[in-house]
Amino acid sequence: MILWDGSPHHWFGREHDPCCAMAAIDDATGKIVGLFFVEAECSWAYFELLRRVVSDHGIPACIYQDRHSSLSRNDEFWSIDEELAGRQDPTQVTAAVEALGIEPIFARSPQAKGRVERLYKTLQDRLCAMLKFLGIEDIASANEYVPTFMQEFNEKFGVPAGDIHKAWRKPKPWLDLARILSFKYEATVANDNAIRYEGIVIDVPPGPNKRSYAGIRAELRQLLDGSWRVYYKDKLIATAQATEVAEPFRAKRKRKGTRAVDAAWVYRASSVAPGRSVKRAGPGGRIGATRIA
């Protein structure tokens, strides 16, 4: 089991703006298995933290976490499908956690996840002191130093696990970690073989035998580097270069011809003002600029 969390703090001193440290700690050994700085606690930060943990150590059995909006649905809306299933759809991050076969465990109080809370208390003492001693005053420089700090911390404070049987699972070679740890949206391919989704236009090239994908419901994935992939029945059919990565939100929508109300994840960075330049994917996934009238 690992515990993870984000901690907003004046990591570079009171004279600098606060930022957020994202950290994960192994419950069995007390070792830090992931640590880096970002501007704010968000879904992208949790995705990136999980990517680092899995890449460096493997897939944990479970994650103990709080009810931050990136991890837990805090709204009271239930769609018809959710009511039939008996549970709300998870957040984007928790859906990825479950896709990796990791059990998410939600704490109901800060005391319940005291180990990671105590870790941050230690970091706000030791790490802040080291950053000041080394003259580090920005996120990029701090992230370059973090691996050295983690190694020294784990050597000093890590303890042998009580159970010698390793619970970490090695990712399978066929596992597409980049796809799983990404933002998922859905859109329909139009008759001109293009996807228009919240200010972004992605051209979808013909499939085998020049097959058109017009009319199909496609899965859009924005990866952590901002680039886009389009999947149909688990097959990659188009790509596009990076656009801004931002926290998604769930928007209610009425089903056509019924009174049923559904909800879907919406790309928050998508609101386009008239005359603003947006990204368009050309043939082969190349992106040029298109003006919005």
C-alpha positions in Angstrom: 0.0 0.0 0.0 1.1 3.5 -0.8 -0.3 6.8 0.6 -0.2 9.9 -1.6 -1.2 13.5 -1.3 -0.4 17.0 -2.3 0.8 19.7 0.1 0.5 23.4 -0.8 3.2 25.3 1.1 5.8 28.1 0.8 8.4 25.6 -0.1 10.9 28.3 -1.2 10.3 30.7 1.7 7.6 33.2 2.6 9.1 35.7 0.1 8.1 33.4 -2.8 4.6 32.3 -3.9 3.4 28.9 -2.5 3.4 25.8 -4.7 2.5 22.2 -4.2 4.7 19.1 -3.4 3.2 15.8 -4.6 4.5 12.8 -2.7 3.8 9.1 -2.3 5.1 7.0 0.5 5.3 3.2 0.8 3.4 2.1 3.9 5.5 -1.0 4.5 9.0 0.7 4.5 8.3 4.4 5.1 10.3 5.2 1.9 9.3 8.0 -0.5 8.4 6.4 -3.8 7.5 9.6 -5.6 8.1 13.3 -5.0 8.1 16.4 -7.2 6.8 20.0 -7.2 4.0 21.5 -9.3 2.1 24.8 -9.2 -1.1 23.2 -7.7 -2.6 19.9 -6.7 -4.6 18.7 -9.7 -5.5 15.6 -11.8 -2.4 16.0 -14.0 -0.2 16.0 -10.9 -1.7 12.8 -9.6 -1.4 11.1 -13.0 2.3 12.1 -13.2 2.9 10.9 -9.6 1.3 7.6 -10.4 3.4 7.3 -13.7 6.6 7.8 -11.7 5.6 5.3 -9.0 4.7 2.6 -11.5 7.7 3.3 -13.8 10.2 3.3 -10.9 8.7 0.7 -8.5 5.8 -1.2 -10.1 2.1 -1.3 -9.5 1.0 -1.1 -5.9 -1.8 -3.2 -4.4 -3.8 -0.2 -3.1 -3.6 3.5 -2.6 -4.8 5.3 0.5 -5.9 8.8 -0.4 -8.1 11.7 0.7 -11.2 13.0 -1.0 -9.6 15.7 -3.1 -11.8 16.5 -6.2 -9.2 14.9 -8.5 -9.6 11.6 -6.7 -13.2 11.5 -5.4 -16.5 12.6 -6.9 -17.9 15.2 -4.5 -21.0 16.0 -6.5 -24.5 14.6 -5.8 -25.5 14.0 -9.5 -26.3 10.5 -10.5 -26.9 9.6 -14.2 -29.4 6.9 -15.1 -26.5 4.6 -16.0 -24.8 5.3 -12.6 -28.1 4.6 -10.7 -28.4 1.2 -12.6 -24.7 0.4 -11.8 -25.1 1.4 -8.1 -22.1 3.7 -8.1 -21.0 7.0 -9.5 -18.4 6.9 -12.3 -15.0 7.7 -10.7 -12.9 10.7 -11.4 -10.4 10.5 -14.3 -7.5 9.7 -11.9 -9.4 7.0 -9.9 -10.6 5.4 -13.1 -6.9 5.0 -14.1 -6.1 3.7 -10.7 -8.8 1.0 -11.0 -7.7 0.2 -14.6 -4.3 -0.7 -13.3 -5.9 -3.1 -10.8 -5.1 -0.8 -7.8 -7.6 -0.6 -5.0 -8.4 3.0 -4.0 -9.1 3.5 -0.3 -10.6 6.8 0.7 -9.7 8.3 4.1 -12.4 10.1 6.0 -10.1 12.3 8.1 -6.5 13.7 7.9 -5.7 11.5 10.9 -6.6 8.3 9.0 -3.7 9.0 6.5 -1.4 10.2 9.3 1.7 8.6 7.7 1.7 10.9 4.6 0.7 13.8 6.8 3.7 13.2 9.0 5.9 12.9 5.9 4.9 16.4 4.8 5.6 17.7 8.3 9.1 16.3 8.0 9.5 17.6 4.4 8.4 21.1 5.4 11.3 21.0 7.9 14.1 19.1 6.3 13.4 19.7 2.6 12.6 23.4 3.0 15.9 23.8 4.9 17.9 22.0 2.2 16.2 24.1 -0.6 17.2 27.3 1.2 20.7 26.0 1.9 21.2 25.2 -1.8 19.7 28.5 -2.9 16.9 26.7 -4.8 13.9 29.1 -5.4 11.9 27.6 -8.3 10.1 24.5 -9.2 12.4 23.3 -12.0 15.5 23.5 -9.9 13.8 21.9 -7.0 12.7 18.9 -9.2 16.3 18.4 -10.3 17.4 18.1 -6.7 14.5 15.9 -5.5 16.0 12.5 -6.6 19.1 13.2 -4.5 16.9 14.2 -1.5 14.8 11.1 -1.9 17.8 8.8 -1.9 19.3 10.3 1.2 15.9 10.4 3.0 15.1 6.7 2.2 18.6 5.6 3.3 18.2 7.4 6.6 14.5 6.8 7.5 13.5 3.7 5.5 12.9 0.5 7.4 12.7 -3.2 6.3 9.2 -4.3 5.4 7.5 -6.6 7.9 6.5 -9.0 5.1 9.3 -10.2 2.9 6.9 -11.1 0.0 7.0 -8.2 -2.5 3.5 -6.9 -3.3 4.6 -4.6 -6.1 3.5 -5.9 -9.5 5.7 -5.4 -12.6 3.7 -3.7 -15.5 3.0 -6.2 -18.3 5.0 -5.4 -21.6 1.7 -4.9 -23.5 0.4 -2.3 -21.0 -0.1 1.1 -22.6 0.7 3.2 -19.5 0.6 6.5 -21.5 -3.0 5.8 -22.5 -4.2 4.7 -19.1 -2.7 7.7 -17.3 -4.3 10.3 -19.5 -7.5 12.3 -19.8 -10.4 10.5 -21.5 -13.1 12.2 -23.5 -15.6 11.0 -26.2 -16.6 12.6 -29.5 -18.2 11.7 -32.8 -16.3 11.7 -36.1 -18.2 14.1 -38.5 -19.0 13.3 -42.1 -15.8 15.2 -43.2 -13.8 12.7 -41.1 -12.9 15.3 -38.5 -13.5 15.4 -34.8 -14.6 18.8 -33.5 -14.4 18.8 -29.8 -14.5 21.9 -27.6 -12.5 24.2 -29.9 -10.1 21.5 -31.1 -10.4 19.9 -34.6 -8.6 16.6 -35.3 -8.7 15.1 -38.9 -9.0 11.3 -38.9 -7.3 9.6 -41.8 -9.0 6.8 -43.6 -8.8 3.3 -42.2 -8.0 0.0 -43.9 -9.3 -0.1 -47.5 -9.8 3.7 -47.3 -12.6 3.1 -44.8 -14.3 6.2 -43.5 -14.8 6.6 -39.7 -17.6 9.1 -40.2 -20.3 8.7 -37.6 -18.4 6.5 -35.1 -18.1 7.4 -31.4 -14.4 7.8 -30.8 -12.3 7.8 -27.6 -10.1 10.9 -27.2 -7.1 10.7 -25.0 -5.0 13.7 -24.0 -1.7 12.5 -22.7 0.3 14.1 -20.0 2.5 16.0 -22.5 -0.7 17.5 -23.9 -0.7 15.5 -27.2 -3.8 13.8 -28.4 -4.7 10.3 -29.5 -8.0 9.0 -31.0 -9.0 5.4 -30.5 -11.8 3.3 -32.0 -12.4 -0.2 -30.6 -9.0 0.0 -28.9 -7.3 0.8 -32.2 -5.3 4.1 -32.6 -6.7 5.9 -35.6 -5.4 9.4 -35.3 -3.0 11.6 -33.3 -2.5 15.3 -32.8 0.1 17.6 -31.3 -0.1 19.1 -27.8 -2.6 21.6 -26.6 -3.0 23.1 -23.1 -3.6 20.6 -20.3 -6.2 21.7 -17.7 -8.5 20.1 -15.1 -11.5 18.5 -16.8 -15.0 19.0 -15.5 -18.3 17.0 -15.7 -21.1 18.6 -17.7 -24.7 17.5 -17.6 -26.4 16.9 -21.0 -29.9 15.8 -21.9 -30.3 12.7 -24.0 -32.0 13.3 -27.4 -35.6 12.4 -27.4 -35.8 11.6 -23.7 -35.9 13.3 -20.3 -32.9 11.4 -19.1 -29.9 13.5 -18.1 -26.4 12.2 -18.5 -23.0 13.7 -17.8 -19.7 13.7 -19.6 -16.1 14.8 -19.0 -15.4 18.1 -20.8 -12.0 19.5 -21.7 -11.8 22.7 -19.5 -9.1 24.4 -21.6 -11.4 24.4 -24.6 -13.4 27.7 -24.3 -12.5 29.6 -27.4 -13.2 33.3 -27.8 -14.1 34.6 -31.3 -11.0 35.2 -33.3 -8.8 33.1 -31.1 -6.4 30.7 -32.8 -7.0 27.0 -32.1 -5.3 23.8 -32.9 -6.3 21.7 -35.9 -4.8 18.4 -36.8 -4.1 18.0 -40.5 -3.3 14.8 -42.5 -1.2 12.3 -40.6 -1.9 14.1 -37.3 0.0 17.3 -38.2 -1.4 20.5 -36.6 -1.8 23.9 -38.1 -3.7 27.0 -37.0 -7.3 27.7 -37.8 -9.1 30.9 -36.9 -12.5 30.8 -35.2 -14.9 33.3 -36.7 
